[in-house]
Amino acid sequence: MSDHSHLPTPDHPIEILVTGGCGFIGSHVVRELSAAGYLVVVMDDLSSGHLESLGSTCDFSLYQADLRDEVEVESCFRQHRFQGLVHTGGLALKGEAIDDPESYYGANVIGSLNLLAMCKRYEVPNFVYSSTCAIYGMPKQVPVREDDPLLPHNSYGRTKLAIEHALVSYYEAHKLNYIALRYFNAAGAHPSGDLGEDHDPEKHLIPNAFRVALGQLEQLSIYGRDYPTCDGTCVRDFVHVMDVSRAHRMALEHLLGGGQSGSVNLGAGQGHSVLDVVRACEQACGKSIRISEGPRRSGDVPTLVADISRARDWLKWIPERSQIDTIAADAWRWFARHPRGYKS
């Protein structure tokens, strides 16, 4: 029989801090943890997240704070006894990272180091980190394994890798247990249709495909038709946000139960071309999506697909909703009900 003594119960509450909890990934994580019985505290500066995303189904406390402000961050830690931290906060757009490295190093490095310092000071033992497949750069083989070379091409990937290195150091020096979850292409929405993706500006493929379907964009830009792939467009590994949020809970429970620390890929384990995704979006919404073809973008790799065997072996996690048709259908349900995002 499995030992579940490390899991929350009414007599054994477990308090968890989720940073960036009003963002796309973070809001799904908050709902997942809240449903599992954890006492969730959300920290978000609301610069890009949406308080509305948490709705009325989650039991949580909110601290509006900038992670770079040590005083604000410590005020939260001082009032709670966290047994774990799930860090989904930070900046995550590759194009922005190229043009604005100062903001990325500030938010993703300084903010994260503040959290690590607080974990040491207030004896928080477990840290689940939102990392990225961008740390791999141009992979030498596909599918990509966690021990493959890490050669990020931009500030986004470099800042995420810097904190993975810091996590190793904090584990060695202070016994801070950690899992760094290397997302591939997180997409989709909550099946209920009340929780989804709302960015400004929006740079992701599936949301912009549906913006074309809704008449908000004239056409969907496709960057590169000459890659060595099945149809000349990039191939990516799309993983459903529900599978991602469940992986955060399972990573946290892995650590609470004494599991080993390290980095873990999160993907579906299979790739789809850009045009495959567009077709799935057309099927989901029942409309034709007009595309325009442009040149390759700097730094884009032809194919990026995860080896997810470590997630299966360590966390006992397998993707359940990450078929591309399911991802598109769930995302469309959100966009059809919220054509202008959370404000609509």
N, C-alpha and C positions, 0 to 999 in steps of 0.2 A: 504494500500500500504506500502511496506517495505521502511524503511529509509536507503538509501545508501549514506548519506552525508559523512560518515567516509571512503568511498572507494576512491581510487585514480582516478583522472581525469586529463586531460591536464592542467586544471587551478588549480588543487589541487594535486600536486605531493606528494607522500609519500615515504620517503627514509627509506629503511630497510637494516640492516646489517645481512648477513648470514655467520656465522662462519663454517669452514669445507665445504665451498661451492664447493670444487672440489672433494669431496668424493662421494660415491655411493648415499647416501640419499641427501646430500647437493646439488649435481648437479641437481637432479630432483626438489628439492625445488626452486633452483634459476630459473630454466626454468619455473616452475609453477608461481612464483611471477612475473617474467619478462613478461610472457604472459598476466598476469592480470593487467599490467600497473604500477607496482611498480618500483621505482628507486632502483636497487639492488646493494649493495656494498658487495663484497666477501672478507672474510679474511680467509686465509689458508696458512699454512707453506709449503705446497706441499711435505711434507715428505712421505705421502702415497696417497694423492689425485692426480688427473690428470687434468691439465689445459685444455687438449684436450676435457675433458668431457663437458665443457661449450660450445664448438663449436662456430658457428657464428650466432645462432638463439637467443642468449640472449644478452640483453643490460645490461652491468654490469661494475663496476669498481673493480679492484683487488688490495688488500693489502696483500703482502706476509709477514706474521708475525707469530711468536710463541705466543700463548695466554699466556704463562707463563712470557713473557717479558712485564712488565707494560708500559715501555717507548714506545715500538713499538705499543702496543694496543692503548695507549692514543693518539698517533699521528694520528690514524685513526679517533677516536671520535672527536678530536679537529677540524677536517676539514669538518665534516658533522653534520647535525641536524637530527639524527635518531628518528623516531617515533616508532620504534620497532626493536627488535633483535631476530633472529632465530638462536639458538645455536645448531648446529649439529656437532661441532668440538669435538675432543677427541679420546681416544682409546677405542676399543670395542671388543676385543677378550678374551673370558673367560679363555682359557688356558694360554695366556700371563699374564693375571691378577693374576693368581695363582703364576706364577714364577717370576713376576716382579712388585711387588706392588709399588715400588718407582716411576716407570714411570707412572703408572695409577693414583696415588695420585697427582703427579706433573701435568700431562696433564688434568685430569678430575676435580680435586679439585682446585688446585692453578690457573689454567687457567680460570676456571669458576668463581672463586671468583674475579679475576681481571676484568672480564666482568661485574659482578654485581657492583663492585666499580665504574666502569666507567659509568654504567647506573645511579647510584646515582649522580655522579659528574656532568654529562652532561644532567641530567634530561630526560633520555630515559624512557618512561612510560610503555612499554610493552615488555615482555620477553617470547618467546616460546622456550621450552627446550626439547631436545631429551633425554628422559629417557628410561627405559627398563623394561621388565617383569622380568628381573633377580633380581629385588629388592624384589620379592615375596618369593624367595627361594623355599622350598617345600610347595606347597599350601595345605591347609587343605580341600579345596573344589574346584571343577571345575564346571562351569567356574569361573574364578577369578574376583573378584570385587575390585574396587579401595580402599575400606575401609577394605579389608582383611589384616591380619598381614603381616608386611614387615620384612622378615628375610633373607637377601641375604647371599649366601654361599661363595662369593669370592670378591676380591678387585674391580672388575668391578661393580658389583651390589652395593657394599658398597659406592663407590665413587659417583655413580649416586644418591643414596639415600641421601648422605650427601648434595648434591646440592639441592635436593628437599626440605630438611629441611631448607637450606639457603634461598631458594626462599620464603618459608613461613615467615621467619624472615624479609626479605627485604620488603615483602608485608605489614607486620604488622608495621614495623618501618618507611618505606619510601614510602609506597603506590605504590610499583612496582607491576603492574599487571602481572600475569603469567599464563601460561598453561604448565604443564609438560606432554608430550605425552609419555606414556609407550608403546614402540613398543613391539610387540611379534616378529614373524619371518618375517622381511621385505625381500622380494625377487622379482624376475621378472626383467623387463627392460622396457624402453620406447618402446611403440608399433612401433615407427619408425625404431627401430633397430640400432639407432645411439648413444644410451646412455644406459650404462649398468653397470655391476658389474666387477671390475678389482682390486683384492686385491693380495698382495704379502707379506706373504704367503696367500694362499686361504684356508679357514677353513670351508666354508659354504657348505651345502649339495648339493644344485642344481648346483652351478658352478662346483663342483668337479664331479658330475654325468656327466655333459657335457664334462668335461676334459677327462673322460674315453671314452665317445663316440667319441671324436676327436682324440683319441690315445695318449693323453698327459699323462695320468695316466693308469697304468695297471689295476687297480681295485678300486672300491669305498669301503672304510671301513665303516662297520656298527658296531656301538658300543652297544652291548647288544641285545639278542634275548629272554630274559626271563622276560621282564616287564609284568605287569598285564594289557595288552592291547589286541586289536583284533588279532594281529599277533606277539606279543612279542617284537616289536620295539617301541621306544618312539613315542609319539603323540604330535605334535606341531601345533600351529595356524599360518598359513602362510598368510601374508597380502601383497598385491601387492604394490610395491614401488610407483606406480602412485597414489594409494589410500592414501599412507602415505604422499606424497608430497601435495596432495590436502588437507589433514587434517591439515598440517602446515599452508597453506593459510587460511583455515577456522578458525583455532585457532587464528591466527593473527587478522582476521577480527572480530572474537568474542570479542577480547580484545579491538580493536579499536572502536567497537560499544558499549563498556561499560559492556561487559559480565563478569560474575564472574570468579574468579581465582580458580585454583585447578589442580588436576592430572586426566588424562584421558587415559584409555586403548585404544590402536590401534591394532586391530586384525580383522580377518574375522568373529570371533565368532563361528568357528567350527574347529575341529582338523583333521589332517591327519597323519597317521603313516609314518615312514621313508620309508617303502616299498611301501606305496601308492604314495609317492612323486617320488620314483624311477620309478614306472610304468608310472606315468604322464610324466616323462622326456623321457622314452623310446618311448612313443607315440608321443611326440613332435618331436623327432629327427629321429624316424624310425629306431633306432638301439638298439641292446641289450646292457645293461650296466652290466658289470661283477661286482659282489660284493664279499667282504670278510667279514667274521664275526669275531668280536673280543669281548673282555669282556666289561662290562659297564665302562663308565668314571665316575670318582668321581664327585659328585654333580649333575649329570643328574637326572631329575625327570621324572616319567613315562609319565605324561600327563600335558600339560600346554595349556590352552585355555582361551581366554579372554571373559569376559562379556563386551559388547560394548554398553550397553544401555546409559551410560553417554555421550559417543561421539555422539550418536544420539540425545540425549535430549539437550545437551549444544551447540554442534557445528552444529547440523543438518546434520551430516556426516553419510553416510553409505558406506560400501565398494562396489565398482562397478566392479572391475576387479580381485577380490581376489579368484575366483574359481581356484583350483589348476591346472587344465588343461590350463587355460588362463595364469597363472603365468609361467608355464613351457614353453608354446609356445612362449611367449614374450621373456623369457630368452634365449631360443634356437635361436631365430631370431638374438639376439645380438651376441651370441657366434659363430654362423655360419658365421657371417659377420666379426667378430673380434676374430679369434681363439687365437691370442696372445695378446688380450687386445687392449688398445688404440694405441699401437705402431704398430699394424698389419694392 
